[in-house]
Amino acid sequence: LLFFEAQRSGKLPADNRIPWRGDSCMSDGSDVGLDLSRAYFDSGDHVVFGLPLSFTLSMMAFGLVEYGDLYWTEQDRAVAALKWGTDWLLRAHPSENELYVQVGDGEKDHACWMRPEDLDMQRPSFKVDSSKPGSKVAAEAAAALAAASIVFRERDSAYHDVLIFHATQLFHFADQYRGSYSDSVPAAAAFYKSYSGYGDELLWAAAWLHRATSDPTYIAYMTGPNSNDGPLNWKGTASEISWDDKRAAAQLLAARLVLLGQQPSGTALDHYKKALDGFVCSYVTGNTPKTAARLPWIREWLPLQYVTTSAFVIAVYGDVLQQANASLTCSGSTYTSDMLLAYSKKQADYILGANPRGMSYMVGLGESFPQRVHHRAASIPSDGVHYKCGEGFKFFQASNPNPHVLEGAIVGGPDQADNFQDARTNFKQSEASTYTNAPFLGLVARLSSSRALPLATPVPTSAGQPAPAATPAATTPDVAPGPVACDCDCEGF
């Protein structure tokens, strides 16, 4: 959680635990008459991007909804971290069909290497509305607020109601005025372009709104004509879970309804479960692209983001299967809920040090961890000097460790050969992001209650039992047991 505190913009609260961070970007939103300060920077720069911010919040809320009691002494801090972001989303939604989705110009921001407290450039605000729609970002914001409302249902009923109100409006805005977010906001396209389309976000938002409200109209939305809309691709099997594509996570919410008997089988929900099974089987059987040490490896840019999201969702799916007294079949072998949790634990162990380099990819954990994180604020000393736009690049190019430890941050991660170059200039590997950390919070919370896991060997099913059609052929399973690398209370996560 310390990493999220280091990523905050605006006026910091009195209980700020990051001594090298101060108030920043205080006038964000003033160009449009709004207060758009007090947000999260997504990574090592200082633009506020609404899409990854909303996905971060969705995953933070998901973890708290599933495992809030397992956050132990850190639960209140985790809820406060969630609220810091949802408060910003509420302020960014000033009217029914209007959502501010970015503050700052990415190109100009990246041309400078400065502490956020010293920023003196203009930071324009960008929005989507009915004339320039952004279904992807609006639906993701709706999902984040709906998921967060469940967290606050018992804690703060008035805030819960506000979250539901805005989530409902944003969902209808995203659905009624369909269009590409990155087309409407070209300033976002170079950084968070919509590659997968907005179909997954619409399903994701509808599923969270149903879980938050039990309103049957969302089931009708999920199982009606939209389910057969090819461009939406709700029934397709995903290869990743990310800020861009969260189909598998949305399909999990849908499959949960059938598995737990909350909705009947025989609808489109069954197809979503089948697609989810294909996704999970691909990971646990080792058919997903991977490193030499068998870490899932989707692409070179921040590769661990795909590991934390998939490991968290697979752990949640295992718990759902356990509640339903069910299991997963992959190419004739059965995977129990314990095996799925063992798989997810293996990924967490790799991140925290059980890897060929013997280093933690979480900054500040253990004796060996990244020292040169691609992060402006952490790399510039707090020496009282105001380093102007170009002056800070001497710290970017320096070979010495960062003067500030970005505790809790998970960096981009290894290349496909399990190698890691600890250099600020190597931003694909050395930059951290909020959307890599967010699902890891929930995953570590879940693992904190499971100190010992059973031997994870797939069990053949009875003869003739079919495997899911979307499931690839199995290879060596990636669910071997191993020691828990982090026996911790989540402090600093």
Backbone torsions as a table, in degrees:
resi	resn	phi	psi	omega
1	LEU	NA	-23.2	177.8
2	LEU	-60.9	-33.8	178.8
3	PHE	-60.4	-42.9	-179.9
4	PHE	-64.6	-35.3	177.8
5	GLU	-66.2	-32.4	177.6
6	ALA	-73.0	-16.7	-176.9
7	GLN	-95.2	1.7	-174.9
8	ARG	-76.6	141.9	171.6
9	SER	-108.7	171.2	178.3
10	GLY	85.3	-164.3	179.5
11	LYS	-77.7	122.5	-176.6
12	LEU	-80.8	149.7	-179.1
13	PRO	-72.6	166.2	-176.9
14	ALA	-64.2	-25.1	-178.0
15	ASP	-93.3	20.7	177.7
16	ASN	-54.5	128.3	-177.5
17	ARG	-103.6	5.6	-177.9
18	ILE	-107.3	96.4	-172.1
19	PRO	-64.5	-22.9	-178.6
20	TRP	-92.4	5.9	174.3
21	ARG	-110.3	144.7	177.3
22	GLY	-137.8	-173.4	179.6
23	ASP	-61.7	143.3	-177.9
24	SER	-153.4	155.8	173.1
25	CYS	50.5	44.9	-173.9
26	MET	-68.1	-23.1	-177.0
27	SER	-98.7	10.9	178.8
28	ASP	-54.5	130.0	-179.7
29	GLY	90.9	-9.7	-177.6
30	SER	-65.4	-24.0	179.3
31	ASP	-69.2	-16.3	179.0
32	VAL	-122.1	13.8	176.6
33	GLY	74.9	24.4	-179.7
34	LEU	-125.3	162.6	172.0
35	ASP	-99.7	100.3	178.7
36	LEU	-110.6	24.2	171.8
37	SER	-82.4	-178.3	179.4
38	ARG	59.6	57.2	176.8
39	ALA	-117.9	-163.8	171.6
40	TYR	-119.4	132.9	165.3
41	PHE	-74.4	139.0	-173.0
42	ASP	-75.3	-29.7	-174.5
43	SER	-153.8	-126.9	-174.7
44	GLY	-92.6	3.2	177.7
45	ASP	-110.4	-166.6	-171.6
46	HIS	-128.9	23.9	171.7
47	VAL	-87.0	142.7	172.2
48	VAL	-95.5	108.7	178.8
49	PHE	-102.5	120.2	-174.1
50	GLY	-68.0	-31.5	-177.2
51	LEU	-69.3	-56.1	178.3
52	PRO	-65.3	-29.6	176.5
53	LEU	-62.8	-46.1	-179.2
54	SER	-65.6	-39.5	178.0
55	PHE	-66.0	-39.5	174.3
56	THR	-54.7	-47.1	-178.6
57	LEU	-67.3	-37.8	177.5
58	SER	-58.5	-45.5	-177.7
59	MET	-73.9	-35.0	174.0
60	MET	-60.8	-45.9	-179.5
61	ALA	-65.9	-40.2	179.0
62	PHE	-55.7	-47.4	179.2
63	GLY	-61.4	-41.0	-180.0
64	LEU	-70.6	-37.1	177.8
65	VAL	-63.0	-44.0	-176.8
66	GLU	-78.5	-40.8	-167.5
67	TYR	-134.1	28.6	-175.7
68	GLY	-53.3	-40.1	-178.1
69	ASP	-70.2	-17.7	179.9
70	LEU	-87.8	0.4	173.2
71	TYR	-79.1	-10.2	175.5
72	TRP	52.3	-126.0	-175.1
73	THR	-70.2	-12.2	-179.0
74	GLU	-95.3	3.3	-175.1
75	GLN	-62.7	-44.4	-179.0
76	ASP	-63.3	-38.4	178.6
77	ARG	-67.3	-37.7	178.6
78	ALA	-65.5	-41.0	178.0
79	VAL	-65.1	-40.0	178.2
80	ALA	-64.3	-38.5	177.5
81	ALA	-63.7	-40.2	176.4
82	LEU	-62.7	-46.4	-176.7
83	LYS	-65.7	-32.0	176.7
84	TRP	-56.3	-40.8	-179.2
85	GLY	-78.9	-40.8	-179.3
86	THR	-68.4	-32.9	174.7
87	ASP	-58.9	-41.3	179.0
88	TRP	-64.5	-43.5	179.2
89	LEU	-60.2	-38.6	178.3
90	LEU	-63.6	-42.3	178.8
91	ARG	-69.1	-27.1	-179.1
92	ALA	-81.0	-2.3	-178.9
93	HIS	-117.8	74.9	-172.6
94	PRO	-76.7	-20.8	178.5
95	SER	-147.4	169.7	-167.9
96	GLU	-53.8	-46.7	-175.4
97	ASN	-114.9	45.8	-176.9
98	GLU	-148.3	125.6	180.0
99	LEU	-141.7	125.2	175.4
100	TYR	-82.7	129.9	-167.8
101	VAL	-123.4	0.3	178.9
102	GLN	-163.9	141.2	171.4
103	VAL	-130.6	121.3	-178.4
104	GLY	109.2	150.3	177.6
105	ASP	-98.2	114.8	-175.1
106	GLY	-59.0	-40.7	-178.7
107	GLU	-64.9	-45.5	179.9
108	LYS	-68.8	-38.2	179.4
109	ASP	-62.7	-44.2	-177.6
110	HIS	-71.5	-16.5	177.3
111	ALA	-79.1	-4.9	-179.7
112	CYS	-121.1	151.6	172.8
113	TRP	-126.5	92.8	-172.8
114	MET	-136.1	158.3	169.9
115	ARG	-72.1	144.0	-178.8
116	PRO	-61.2	-29.2	180.0
117	GLU	-66.3	-20.7	-176.1
118	ASP	-102.6	0.9	-177.5
119	LEU	-59.0	131.7	179.3
120	ASP	-130.7	13.2	179.2
121	MET	-87.5	162.3	173.6
122	GLN	-68.8	138.2	-179.1
123	ARG	-123.5	88.1	-176.8
124	PRO	-68.8	152.7	178.3
125	SER	-102.9	138.6	-178.8
126	PHE	-123.1	142.8	-178.0
127	LYS	-136.3	164.6	167.0
128	VAL	-115.2	149.9	178.7
129	ASP	-153.6	-168.5	-175.6
130	SER	-65.7	-25.9	178.8
131	SER	-87.7	-26.4	175.9
132	LYS	-131.3	80.8	-171.4
133	PRO	-73.4	162.9	177.4
134	GLY	-149.0	74.1	-173.5
135	SER	-59.0	-37.9	-176.9
136	LYS	-62.2	-52.7	-175.1
137	VAL	-73.6	-34.9	178.7
138	ALA	-68.0	-41.4	179.2
139	ALA	-69.2	-36.1	177.4
140	GLU	-65.2	-39.7	176.2
141	ALA	-63.6	-40.0	177.7
142	ALA	-61.6	-43.1	178.8
143	ALA	-62.1	-43.4	-179.2
144	ALA	-61.6	-45.9	-178.3
145	LEU	-69.0	-38.2	179.2
146	ALA	-65.9	-45.4	178.6
147	ALA	-62.7	-42.7	-180.0
148	ALA	-64.3	-31.9	-179.1
149	SER	-60.3	-32.4	178.6
150	ILE	-66.6	-38.4	178.5
151	VAL	-61.9	-36.7	-174.9
152	PHE	-95.4	1.4	-175.4
153	ARG	-56.0	-45.4	180.0
154	GLU	-93.3	-23.5	-177.0
155	ARG	-77.9	-41.4	-174.0
156	ASP	-154.9	91.9	-173.2
157	SER	-64.3	-35.2	-179.7
158	ALA	-66.2	-42.9	178.7
159	TYR	-67.0	-38.6	175.9
160	HIS	-54.9	-45.5	-178.1
161	ASP	-64.5	-39.4	178.7
162	VAL	-63.8	-42.1	179.3
163	LEU	-62.4	-43.4	178.9
164	ILE	-64.0	-41.6	179.8
165	PHE	-58.5	-49.9	-178.3
166	HIS	-70.3	-37.8	179.1
167	ALA	-62.2	-41.4	-179.9
168	THR	-64.4	-46.3	178.4
169	GLN	-61.5	-44.1	-178.2
170	LEU	-66.4	-36.1	177.6
171	PHE	-64.3	-46.1	-179.8
172	HIS	-66.6	-35.8	175.2
173	PHE	-62.4	-47.0	-179.6
174	ALA	-62.5	-38.3	-176.1
175	ASP	-80.2	-41.1	-176.4
176	GLN	-72.9	-39.7	-178.7
177	TYR	-111.5	80.6	-175.0
178	ARG	-80.5	134.2	179.1
179	GLY	-179.1	163.9	-176.3
180	SER	-80.6	126.9	178.4
181	TYR	-60.3	-45.5	-176.0
182	SER	-75.4	-18.0	171.7
183	ASP	-75.3	-39.6	-178.5
184	SER	-75.7	-27.9	178.8
185	VAL	-123.5	80.8	-177.9
186	PRO	-55.9	-26.6	-179.6
187	ALA	-63.9	-20.0	179.8
188	ALA	-90.5	-18.9	-168.8
189	ALA	-61.7	-34.1	-178.2
190	ALA	-75.4	-11.0	-174.3
191	PHE	-119.4	-44.6	-179.4
192	TYR	-137.0	64.3	178.3
193	LYS	-73.0	146.7	178.2
194	SER	-83.0	103.8	178.6
195	TYR	-93.3	-37.1	-175.2
196	SER	-89.4	-2.4	-175.8
197	GLY	83.8	-173.5	-176.1
198	TYR	-109.9	3.7	-178.3
199	GLY	-61.4	-42.5	-177.5
200	ASP	-64.2	-37.3	178.6
201	GLU	-66.9	-36.4	177.9
202	LEU	-64.0	-42.9	177.4
203	LEU	-66.1	-43.4	178.6
204	TRP	-57.5	-47.5	-179.4
205	ALA	-67.1	-43.3	179.5
206	ALA	-61.9	-41.2	-179.3
207	ALA	-65.2	-41.5	178.4
208	TRP	-69.1	-38.7	178.4
209	LEU	-64.9	-36.3	176.0
210	HIS	-66.1	-43.8	-179.6
211	ARG	-64.1	-32.7	-178.4
212	ALA	-79.3	-29.6	-171.6
213	THR	-119.8	-19.2	-173.2
214	SER	61.9	20.3	179.9
215	ASP	-73.5	119.1	-176.4
216	PRO	-66.3	-16.4	179.6
217	THR	-63.3	-26.2	178.7
218	TYR	-74.8	-31.2	173.7
219	ILE	-66.3	-42.5	177.9
220	ALA	-60.9	-38.8	178.3
221	TYR	-64.1	-41.8	-175.5
222	MET	-75.1	-25.4	-174.7
223	THR	-111.1	-4.5	-177.6
224	GLY	-84.5	-151.2	-176.4
225	PRO	-55.3	-31.4	-179.7
226	ASN	-58.8	-30.3	-176.2
227	SER	-67.0	-20.5	178.8
228	ASN	-105.8	11.1	179.1
229	ASP	-81.1	107.4	-176.1
230	GLY	-53.2	-48.8	-179.3
231	PRO	-60.7	-30.2	177.9
232	LEU	-69.4	-34.4	172.5
233	ASN	58.9	42.8	-179.1
234	TRP	-70.4	-26.2	-176.3
235	LYS	-93.0	-1.3	-178.3
236	GLY	-75.0	149.3	176.6
237	THR	-87.3	123.6	-177.4
238	ALA	-82.3	161.7	175.1
239	SER	-110.3	-5.6	-178.7
240	GLU	-155.1	164.7	166.4
241	ILE	-124.8	124.2	-174.0
242	SER	-157.2	179.5	175.6
243	TRP	-58.5	-24.2	-177.7
244	ASP	-92.9	-35.8	-173.6
245	ASP	-134.9	107.5	177.9
246	LYS	-120.4	31.8	178.6
247	ARG	-55.4	-47.5	-175.7
248	ALA	-62.5	-37.3	178.0
249	ALA	-67.4	-40.1	176.7
250	ALA	-66.0	-39.9	178.5
251	GLN	-64.5	-31.7	175.3
252	LEU	-62.6	-45.4	178.5
253	LEU	-61.0	-37.6	178.9
254	ALA	-70.7	-44.7	-179.6
255	ALA	-62.7	-35.4	179.1
256	ARG	-56.3	-37.2	-177.8
257	LEU	-63.1	-40.2	-179.7
258	VAL	-77.0	-45.4	-176.7
259	LEU	-61.4	-36.6	-178.9
260	LEU	-92.0	8.3	175.0
261	GLY	73.9	18.2	-179.9
262	GLN	-85.2	-18.7	175.3
263	GLN	-139.4	148.4	-179.1
264	PRO	-72.7	156.6	173.1
265	SER	-79.3	175.3	179.7
266	GLY	91.5	13.3	178.2
267	THR	-122.6	-174.6	178.4
268	ALA	-61.0	-20.0	178.8
269	LEU	-59.5	-33.1	177.7
270	ASP	-62.9	-39.0	179.4
271	HIS	-66.0	-35.9	178.8
272	TYR	-66.5	-38.9	177.2
273	LYS	-63.7	-42.2	179.5
274	LYS	-61.5	-42.6	178.5
275	ALA	-65.4	-40.6	177.4
276	LEU	-62.3	-43.3	178.5
277	ASP	-58.2	-41.5	177.9
278	GLY	-61.3	-41.3	177.8
279	PHE	-62.0	-51.2	-176.8
280	VAL	-64.6	-43.5	179.2
281	CYS	-59.3	-39.4	-180.0
282	SER	-59.5	-38.0	-179.2
283	TYR	-77.4	-49.6	-172.4
284	VAL	-74.5	-21.9	177.1
285	THR	-88.9	-5.3	177.8
286	GLY	86.2	16.2	-179.3
287	ASN	-87.3	-12.5	173.1
288	THR	-72.1	145.0	175.1
289	PRO	-51.4	142.0	-173.2
290	LYS	-148.4	167.2	176.3
291	THR	-81.1	176.5	178.0
292	ALA	-60.6	-30.4	178.2
293	ALA	-91.8	12.7	172.0
294	ARG	72.9	24.7	169.8
295	LEU	-78.9	129.8	175.6
296	PRO	-53.6	135.4	-174.7
297	TRP	-141.7	103.0	-174.0
298	ILE	-87.6	-47.5	177.3
299	ARG	-159.2	170.4	-167.9
300	GLU	-77.2	-17.3	-175.8
301	TRP	-89.8	111.5	-177.7
302	LEU	49.1	61.0	-173.5
303	PRO	-61.3	-27.0	-177.8
304	LEU	-72.4	-14.1	177.1
305	GLN	-61.3	-35.2	-178.9
306	TYR	-77.7	-22.5	178.2
307	VAL	-76.6	-46.6	-177.7
308	THR	-66.6	-39.1	-179.4
309	THR	-67.8	-47.3	-177.6
310	SER	-67.3	-40.9	-179.6
311	ALA	-63.9	-40.2	178.4
312	PHE	-64.6	-48.9	-177.8
313	VAL	-63.7	-38.2	178.6
314	ILE	-66.3	-37.4	176.3
315	ALA	-63.9	-43.5	178.1
316	VAL	-62.9	-42.8	179.7
317	TYR	-61.4	-39.2	176.6
318	GLY	-59.0	-40.9	178.7
319	ASP	-67.8	-36.8	176.4
320	VAL	-64.3	-44.2	178.1
321	LEU	-61.3	-39.1	178.4
322	GLN	-63.9	-43.4	177.5
323	GLN	-61.3	-33.6	-177.9
324	ALA	-88.9	1.8	-176.3
325	ASN	54.2	44.8	-177.0
326	ALA	-127.0	175.0	179.1
327	SER	-144.4	176.7	-178.1
328	LEU	-111.6	133.7	177.3
329	THR	-107.9	125.3	178.6
330	CYS	-127.9	108.5	176.3
331	SER	50.3	47.7	174.6
332	GLY	86.7	-0.3	177.8
333	SER	-116.3	145.3	-178.6
334	THR	-99.5	133.8	175.7
335	TYR	-116.2	118.4	-179.6
336	THR	-82.2	172.9	178.3
337	SER	-61.7	-36.9	178.5
338	ASP	-63.8	-36.0	179.1
339	MET	-68.3	-38.4	177.7
340	LEU	-65.3	-39.7	177.6
341	LEU	-66.6	-37.2	177.3
342	ALA	-62.6	-39.2	176.4
343	TYR	-60.2	-48.6	-177.9
344	SER	-64.2	-38.0	177.8
345	LYS	-62.1	-38.6	179.4
346	LYS	-60.6	-38.8	179.1
347	GLN	-68.7	-41.4	177.5
348	ALA	-63.0	-40.4	178.9
349	ASP	-60.9	-42.0	178.4
350	TYR	-58.9	-48.6	-177.7
351	ILE	-60.5	-37.3	-173.9
352	LEU	-92.0	5.1	172.0
353	GLY	137.9	-16.4	-179.9
354	ALA	-84.3	69.3	-176.8
355	ASN	-142.2	167.5	-176.2
356	PRO	-56.7	-26.8	-179.8
357	ARG	-87.1	-12.2	-179.3
358	GLY	63.6	29.0	-178.5
359	MET	-121.0	153.2	174.5
360	SER	-86.7	132.4	173.7
361	TYR	-86.6	0.7	171.0
362	MET	-96.1	121.7	-175.7
363	VAL	-65.7	133.1	176.2
364	GLY	91.7	-4.2	-177.9
365	LEU	-101.9	123.5	177.3
366	GLY	80.3	-169.4	-177.3
367	GLU	-88.9	-22.1	-177.4
368	SER	-125.9	116.0	179.3
369	PHE	-155.5	163.3	-178.1
370	PRO	-57.8	133.2	-177.6
371	GLN	-105.0	-16.0	-172.7
372	ARG	-125.3	58.1	-178.6
373	VAL	-63.4	136.2	177.3
374	HIS	-72.0	89.6	-172.8
375	HIS	-156.4	116.3	-173.7
376	ARG	-59.2	-52.1	-174.6
377	ALA	-63.9	-39.3	-177.5
378	ALA	-74.8	-22.1	-173.8
379	SER	-92.3	-11.1	-177.2
380	ILE	-107.1	128.1	-176.6
381	PRO	-66.2	149.3	174.6
382	SER	-89.8	74.8	-174.3
383	ASP	-110.1	11.8	178.6
384	GLY	82.5	-1.9	-179.8
385	VAL	-93.1	133.6	176.1
386	HIS	-89.6	100.4	178.8
387	TYR	-83.7	121.3	-177.9
388	LYS	-73.3	177.3	-171.2
389	CYS	-43.1	-57.5	-176.4
390	GLY	-86.3	-15.9	-174.6
391	GLU	-69.3	-27.5	-176.6
392	GLY	-74.3	-12.0	-177.4
393	PHE	-66.0	-17.1	175.3
394	LYS	-65.6	-27.5	176.2
395	PHE	-79.8	-34.0	176.3
396	PHE	-62.1	-40.6	-175.0
397	GLN	-87.1	-10.7	-176.7
398	ALA	-68.3	154.0	-180.0
399	SER	-96.3	-9.1	-178.7
400	ASN	-75.6	157.7	179.2
401	PRO	-61.7	158.1	175.7
402	ASN	-59.9	142.0	177.0
403	PRO	-70.2	-19.7	179.6
404	HIS	-120.8	136.3	179.5
405	VAL	-88.8	119.8	-178.4
406	LEU	-83.9	71.2	-170.9
407	GLU	-57.1	135.8	175.9
408	GLY	86.9	-13.5	-177.8
409	ALA	-71.3	135.8	171.8
410	ILE	-98.2	119.5	-177.3
411	VAL	-76.2	177.6	-176.0
412	GLY	-55.8	-44.9	174.3
413	GLY	115.2	-172.8	-172.5
414	PRO	-77.3	165.6	170.0
415	ASP	-83.3	-174.2	-173.0
416	GLN	-74.0	-8.5	174.8
417	ALA	-100.7	13.1	-179.3
418	ASP	67.5	21.4	176.7
419	ASN	-94.2	154.5	179.7
420	PHE	-143.5	126.5	176.3
421	GLN	-102.9	113.6	-177.0
422	ASP	-84.1	84.8	-179.3
423	ALA	-146.6	138.6	179.3
424	ARG	-61.4	-33.3	-179.3
425	THR	-69.1	-17.1	-180.0
426	ASN	-92.4	63.9	-169.8
427	PHE	-65.4	-25.2	179.1
428	LYS	-63.9	-28.6	-179.7
429	GLN	-105.5	-30.0	-169.6
430	SER	-102.5	-2.6	178.7
431	GLU	-89.0	141.7	176.4
432	ALA	-100.0	162.5	177.7
433	SER	-146.6	150.3	178.9
434	THR	-65.5	-31.9	-176.5
435	TYR	-81.5	-9.2	167.6
436	THR	-80.7	-42.1	-177.8
437	ASN	-72.8	-36.5	-170.3
438	ALA	-56.1	-51.0	179.2
439	PRO	-68.7	-23.2	-179.9
440	PHE	-67.8	-28.9	176.0
441	LEU	-57.5	-51.0	-179.5
442	GLY	-66.0	-38.4	-179.3
443	LEU	-64.1	-47.4	-179.4
444	VAL	-65.9	-36.4	175.6
445	ALA	-59.5	-45.6	179.1
446	ARG	-62.1	-43.7	-178.1
447	LEU	-69.3	-22.7	-179.8
448	SER	-65.0	-16.7	179.8
449	SER	-101.9	5.7	-176.0
450	SER	-131.4	81.1	-177.5
451	ARG	-73.8	-31.9	-179.5
452	ALA	-124.5	135.0	-179.6
453	LEU	-123.4	146.7	-177.4
454	PRO	-73.7	164.1	175.3
455	LEU	-57.5	127.6	-172.6
456	ALA	-102.6	75.7	177.0
457	THR	-112.1	125.9	-177.7
458	PRO	-62.8	143.3	-178.6
459	VAL	-106.8	124.5	179.0
460	PRO	-59.5	142.6	177.6
461	THR	-85.3	173.2	177.8
462	SER	-64.8	151.8	-176.2
463	ALA	-58.0	138.3	174.7
464	GLY	88.5	-7.3	179.9
465	GLN	-74.6	121.8	-175.0
466	PRO	-74.5	148.6	171.9
467	ALA	-90.7	158.4	177.6
468	PRO	-55.7	139.2	-176.0
469	ALA	-60.8	-31.5	-176.0
470	ALA	-84.7	0.6	-174.3
471	THR	-83.4	129.3	176.4
472	PRO	-75.1	164.4	178.3
473	ALA	-63.9	142.3	-175.6
474	ALA	-78.0	147.4	170.2
475	THR	-118.7	-156.8	178.0
476	THR	-60.3	123.6	-176.5
477	PRO	-61.7	145.0	178.8
478	ASP	-101.9	46.9	-178.8
479	VAL	-130.0	33.4	177.4
480	ALA	-67.9	143.6	-178.6
481	PRO	-73.9	165.7	177.8
482	GLY	-170.7	167.9	-178.4
483	PRO	-68.8	148.3	175.2
484	VAL	-71.2	118.1	-175.4
485	ALA	-78.8	-19.4	-177.4
486	CYS	-129.7	100.3	175.5
487	ASP	-101.4	84.4	-164.7
488	CYS	-137.0	175.0	179.3
489	ASP	-110.4	18.3	175.8
490	CYS	73.8	3.2	177.8
491	GLU	-59.1	127.0	179.2
492	GLY	92.0	-8.9	-178.5
493	PHE	-79.1	NA	NA
